[in-house]
Amino acid sequence: MAGAIIENMSTKKLVIVGVILLLFQAFSFMVGGLIEDGAVATIDVGVAYRDDMLGEWTEMAHSIEQRKLSCNFTTTKTYENEGRYYECDLLPFMELGNVAHKYYLLNIRLPVNERNKINVGIGEIKDIRLVGIHQNGGFTKVWFAMKTFLTPSILIILVWYWRRITLMTRPPVLLEKVIFALGLCMTFINIPVEWFSVGFNWTWMLLFGDIRQGIFYAMLLSFWIIFCGEHLMDQMERNRFSIYWKQVGPIVFGSFCLFIFDMCERGVQLKNPFYSIWASDVGTELAMAFIIVAGICACLYFLFLCFMVFQVFRNISGKRSSLPAMSKARRLHYEGLIFRFKFLMLVTLTCAAMTVIFFIISQVNEGHWHWGDYTVQVNSAFFTGIYGMWNLYVFAIMFLYAPSHKRYGDEQSRGASGEDIQLTTTITHVDGPTEIYKMTGKKAQE
């Protein structure tokens, strides 16, 4: 039996989000006691905690787990090399969603039962090493500060945006509703519930964080499809959510599959932190297949989005032919709108590219610990940069697409001039949509 006391310095450094422990077993080579191919180690493990040196240990979880060994002996298996170590891959051991206590006690036992062939053929164990992966204090402080600052910022612009919508005499169009939903999802992912994990042992924090991020991913990907589609459809098809079911449906289905996959591991870990989907051959193959399929789907989505943005650019470029017939003031006004709109579409494409890259890297990074030779590192600056980019993008979208109280030429509403209706839609409300939205329909010049 092996025991280890781990002191958690999180109460001083705010390292409280999560800990992943990977078990590395050091097996010694002995002639006559070789590690068999496909050998499985049965581990009787338990974890307990306490908050002071004199207190009693309180058991958190206890389980009997099996881990398949993957070890290689790089030298010749002779008597002269007895005592040398095998090179073994890391084995997933334990994952905690929150470390709110001061001390943790790990008990590890490898029982031997020759009759039931338990821990037979695993060689001679000389040492057990634990590798801990955790979120450090410096990153946690920056992460908490960003969430605390960005939550009220996005909430304020969200309230302002919806107030501008409700002041209009018309009902909100589909694009405005989707932007509002995107702002709600951004606010939801911003809420710094991690502060409560300082005083509460919320082991479900990792699962809750994955659910929040999954909801935001689904909303953001759906928004980009609708955002581009609303600037491509004609007036008979515009402003209806039902026409996007072929594009949004796969996104919702993929997000649901992502949730099911996450529940298969993190959901079970709420009761048994020693469980890992990577512990079995079937689970490893499923996890690898999921990562590969998710990466391929993300790339295909980005290519499809690039195609839609190209169509939007081609559509808006066709409207430039109407500009020479306008007065100089209105021509300059619409040229400015077109330039700003194209810039916004390029920013959208850049944000989508960075999001897809971040999604693929995060999936690969989560699985590379189980692959052995492959290493992928994600810099904390990249992680916080992507998060800040999302907030800035959502802020800019709500600000730019909020209905304006300004009127550019009152004669437009009266329809007195031919040049005033060349870039407007067939919507006849006095308080119409934003000018960018009005000028980008396929049949906007009708």
Residue pairs with C-beta under 8 A, 6 or more apart in sequence:
1 107
1 108
1 109
2 107
2 108
2 109
2 128
3 105
3 106
3 107
3 108
4 105
4 106
4 108
4 130
5 103
5 104
5 105
5 106
6 103
6 104
6 105
6 106
6 132
7 102
7 103
8 15
8 99
8 101
8 102
8 103
8 104
9 15
9 137
10 16
10 99
10 100
10 137
11 102
12 137
13 136
13 137
13 140
14 137
14 140
14 141
14 144
14 198
15 99
15 134
15 135
15 136
15 137
15 140
16 98
16 99
16 100
16 140
16 194
16 197
16 198
17 98
17 134
17 135
17 140
17 143
17 194
17 197
17 205
17 206
18 95
18 96
18 97
18 98
18 99
18 134
18 135
18 205
18 206
19 95
19 96
19 99
19 132
19 133
19 134
20 94
20 95
20 96
20 132
20 133
20 134
20 369
21 93
21 94
21 95
21 96
21 106
21 130
21 131
21 132
21 133
22 90
22 91
22 92
22 93
22 130
22 131
22 133
22 369
23 43
23 67
23 90
23 91
23 92
23 93
23 94
23 108
23 128
23 129
23 130
24 88
24 90
24 91
24 128
24 129
24 130
24 131
25 41
25 69
25 88
25 91
25 125
25 127
25 128
25 129
26 85
26 86
26 88
26 125
26 126
26 127
26 128
26 129
27 35
27 69
27 71
27 85
27 86
27 88
27 122
27 123
27 124
27 125
27 126
28 82
28 83
28 84
28 85
28 86
28 123
28 124
28 125
28 126
29 73
29 77
29 81
29 82
29 83
29 84
29 85
29 86
29 123
29 124
30 82
30 83
30 123
30 124
31 77
31 78
31 79
31 82
33 123
33 124
34 77
34 121
34 123
35 69
35 71
35 73
35 86
35 121
35 122
35 123
36 121
36 122
38 68
39 68
39 69
39 121
39 122
39 123
40 66
40 67
40 68
40 69
40 122
41 66
41 67
41 68
41 69
41 91
41 110
41 119
41 122
42 64
42 65
42 66
42 110
42 111
42 118
42 119
43 64
43 65
43 66
43 67
43 108
43 109
43 110
44 64
44 108
44 109
44 110
44 111
45 62
45 63
45 64
45 65
45 93
45 94
45 106
45 107
45 108
45 109
45 274
46 59
46 61
46 62
46 63
46 106
46 107
47 59
47 60
47 61
47 62
47 94
47 104
47 105
47 106
47 107
47 273
48 57
48 58
48 59
48 60
48 104
48 105
48 107
49 57
49 58
49 60
49 101
49 102
49 103
49 104
49 105
50 56
50 57
50 58
50 101
50 102
50 103
50 105
51 101
51 102
51 103
52 102
53 103
57 105
60 273
61 271
61 272
61 273
61 274
63 272
63 274
63 275
65 274
65 275
65 279
66 279
67 91
67 92
67 279
68 279
68 280
68 281
69 88
69 91
69 122
70 88
70 89
70 372
71 86
71 87
71 88
71 89
71 123
72 86
72 87
72 88
73 84
73 86
73 87
74 87
75 81
75 84
85 126
86 123
89 370
89 372
90 131
90 369
90 370
90 372
91 279
92 276
92 278
92 279
92 369
92 370
93 130
93 274
93 276
94 106
94 273
94 274
95 206
95 269
95 273
95 276
96 203
96 273
97 202
97 203
97 204
97 205
97 206
97 207
97 266
97 269
97 270
98 197
98 201
98 202
98 203
98 205
98 206
99 134
100 197
100 198
100 199
100 200
100 201
100 202
101 201
106 130
108 128
110 119
110 125
111 118
111 119
112 118
112 119
112 120
113 119
113 120
114 120
133 369
135 143
139 380
139 384
142 380
142 384
143 194
143 384
144 192
144 194
144 195
146 384
146 387
146 388
147 190
147 191
147 192
147 194
148 192
148 195
150 190
150 388
150 391
151 187
151 190
151 191
151 192
153 391
153 395
154 183
154 186
154 187
154 190
154 391
154 394
154 395
155 187
157 183
157 395
157 398
157 399
158 180
158 183
158 184
158 187
158 398
160 398
160 402
161 179
161 180
161 183
161 398
161 399
161 401
161 402
162 180
164 402
164 403
164 405
165 172
165 176
165 180
165 402
165 403
167 403
168 403
168 429
168 431
169 429
169 430
169 431
170 427
170 429
170 431
170 432
172 180
173 230
173 239
173 433
173 437
174 226
174 230
174 238
174 239
174 240
174 241
175 226
175 227
175 230
175 239
175 401
175 433
175 437
176 401
176 403
176 433
178 222
178 223
178 226
178 227
179 223
179 397
179 398
179 401
180 398
181 219
181 223
182 219
182 220
182 223
182 394
182 397
183 394
183 398
185 215
185 216
185 219
185 220
186 216
186 390
186 391
186 394
188 212
188 215
188 216
189 212
189 213
189 215
189 216
190 391
193 205
193 208
194 205
196 202
197 205
202 208
203 270
203 273
204 270
206 266
206 269
207 262
207 263
207 266
207 267
207 269
207 270
210 262
210 266
211 259
211 262
214 255
214 258
214 259
214 262
215 255
216 390
217 255
217 258
217 355
217 359
218 251
218 252
218 255
220 355
220 390
221 251
221 301
222 244
222 247
222 248
222 251
222 252
224 305
224 348
224 352
225 244
225 247
225 248
225 251
225 305
225 308
226 241
226 244
226 248
227 348
228 305
228 308
228 309
228 311
228 312
229 243
229 244
229 247
229 308
230 238
230 239
230 437
230 440
231 312
231 315
231 316
231 437
231 440
231 441
232 308
232 311
232 312
232 315
232 440
232 442
233 243
233 441
233 442
234 441
234 442
234 443
235 425
235 426
235 427
235 441
235 443
235 446
237 243
238 425
238 441
251 301
254 294
254 297
258 294
261 286
261 287
261 290
264 277
265 275
265 276
265 277
268 275
269 275
276 283
277 283
277 284
277 286
277 287
278 284
278 287
278 367
278 370
284 370
287 367
287 370
288 367
291 363
291 364
291 367
294 359
294 360
294 363
295 360
295 363
295 364
298 356
298 359
298 360
299 356
299 360
301 356
302 352
302 353
302 356
305 349
305 352
306 349
309 345
309 348
309 349
312 345
312 440
313 342
313 345
315 440
315 442
316 338
316 341
316 342
316 439
316 440
319 338
319 423
319 439
319 440
319 444
319 445
320 338
322 422
322 423
322 445
323 331
323 334
323 335
324 331
325 418
325 419
325 422
326 334
326 419
326 422
327 419
330 408
330 409
330 419
330 420
333 408
334 423
334 439
337 435
337 436
337 439
338 439
340 400
340 436
341 436
341 440
344 396
344 400
347 393
347 396
348 393
351 389
351 390
351 393
354 386
354 389
355 386
355 390
358 382
358 383
358 386
361 376
361 378
362 378
364 376
365 376
365 377
365 378
368 374
368 375
368 376
400 434
400 436
401 434
401 436
401 437
402 434
403 431
403 433
403 434
404 434
404 435
407 413
408 435
409 420
411 417
411 420
412 420
412 421
412 424
413 430
415 421
422 444
422 445
423 438
423 439
423 444
423 445
424 432
424 438
424 439
424 444
425 432
425 433
425 437
425 438
425 441
425 444
426 443
426 446
427 433
427 438
432 438
438 444
